[in-house]
Each structure stands twice: as structure tokens, then as C-alpha cells.
Amino acid sequence: MSVVIVGGNERMVCQYEDICKGYGCKAKVFAKEKGAMKKKIGAPDLVILFTSTVSHKMVNSAVEQAKRKSIPVHRCHTSSAAALEGILRQYCA
């Protein structure tokens, strides 16, 4: 399963990737906007939005791409490791 994480803390990017590996998922993490995100998202199985730490522009771009490709989107207000584990437990079970 592949996951795209939009938002979150820059210092936690490695932790997010390690948590995803633990659940058998490949992860792309976009903590900050670096260029056109539309082209970088690809076709993951799930898009996770950490809404408290992300700009509206990034959210709109990610949601637009997800709708276009029929990818499920999970929105979470907190960007903690525990929140990510809960989301992955729900989708990877």
C-alpha cells in the first residue's frame, strides 16, 4: 500500500516514514510545499492530510488530485505519530 502524507512537522518526516514501513506501506511526505505538488503525488492508495500544519493551497491541491484519481482522503487535525498509527491501523487492517 502506498500513502501520501500532506502536512505534518518537518522534524517528524523520518518518523512518519518509519511508522508507514512498520505497517507495510510506502510513504511520500510533503511537510512543506516544494514546487507543483500535483505532479509529485502520483497514484497512492491513500492521502492523509494533517490539517493543523498545512496551508490551504496544499490541501486544495491534494484534494483536487485525489478526487481526480478517486483516491480516499483522510483528514486529521493533529500531526502526531499516534494519530498516524491510528489512521494506518484503520486502513491497513
Secondary structure, DSSP 8 states (H G I E B T S, - for coil): -EEEEEE--GGGHHHHHHHHHHTT-EEEEESS--S-HHHHH-S-SEEEEEGGGS-HHHHHHHHHHHHHHT--EEEES---HHHHHHHHHHHH-
